[in-house]
Amino acid sequence: MTVKEVAELKGCSERYIQNCISKGKLEAIKKLNAKGKIKFYVPISALPVPLQKKYYGKLAADAQLCLPKVQETAVPQKPKHTKPVVKKEFGEFNADEREQITFWTDLLREWQIRRREYENCSEGDMVFIAETKRLRRAYLAEQGITLSRDILYRKYKAYKDGDLQGLVDGRGGWNKGNSVIPAEVTECFYTLYLSDAKLPVSDCFRLTRDYVFEEFPEYLPFMASERTFRRLPDKLPPAVIKFFREGEKACIDDCLPYIERLYDGIEANDVWVADNHTLDFITRTDYGEKTHRLYVTGILDAKTGVLVGWNITETPNSHSTVMALRHGIQRCGIPKILYVDNIRRILTRIRKRPRSSGGYGAGYFQ
């Protein structure tokens, strides 16, 4: 509403409304008119509740006066994208839909009881919505539920009419699969999200909005909400997210296919596995001239996971592997098979296992 319209609605001067705006008592938005001058516009929600009721009452009265007479021969136009009301029994819904119906039923009953504790129902609605958002924040965020007075009234009307379908989330209807985000904006969001910085969705959304403001201002009126952007990562394969946000090793470890070893056909001390590991501390030479990290070559029993032999060395090589194997044999005897990594410093004098046997080319003793 313009300043003049607010003054006429309140029955005061325009100067008084302008003073309220300048002192911050009344919220207003600055906009440029056709002549390039700044004008103030007051949102309807910023007005006091009595003035809002007066405004909407005036609109209703004006609408009744302006309504054309309906001719008997006129054919009503079918509204676009309207879903017919289909009343279904509670048992006809799936588990998720039944959970939604139960949630809204309990919430609406509690809302009707709580709002009666206040003389002003509007105030009671605001308090109830605020308390529900605070107490059930995690559940609302997990289910993607937004609370407002309009939603409560719409759900309550469906509840009174016995329309259980109206209590179920109606997303995914006629416009399912159609994205409201332009391709340039989506690409910008994915570029920010798929990086090793691991930015949260909220920061990616904020930076994307700033990018659109500078590069594509024509998209601002159609900019989707943060809630819509939160569904974009769900469209990406988990391996892609893991690779770009956590690195190649995490992607290989968590997402690539692997073969599990079957332990039913082997016994303890039959199969040993050798590998090197860098110790998590730094050592110094005898003369104190140099610092370095030592390595341990370990021999594990594949069946039990027991460390049967080991050797500590400054540089991992085939000699360290042989010494660890000797230590294990002295303690536990000779195994049937020894698997080692397929690297040169270990495979010295160890023949490779042929690929036709089903392995990956790893060296082994037998």
Secondary structure by P-SEA (a helix, b strand, c coil): ccaaaaaaaacccaaaaaaaaaaccbbbbbbbccccbbbbbbbcccccaaaaaaaaaaaaaaaaaacccccccbbbbbbcccccccccccccccaaaaaaaaaaaaaaaaaaaaaaccccaaaaaaaaaaaaaaaaaaaaaaacccccaaaaaaaaaaaaacccccccccccccccccccccaaaaaaaaaaaaccccccaaaaaaaaaaaaaccccccccccccaaaaaaccccccaaaaaaaaccaaaaaaccbbbbbbbccccccccbbbbbccccccccccccccbbbbbbbbbbbcccccccccccccccccaaaaaaaaaaaaaccccccbbbbcccccccccccccccccccccccccc
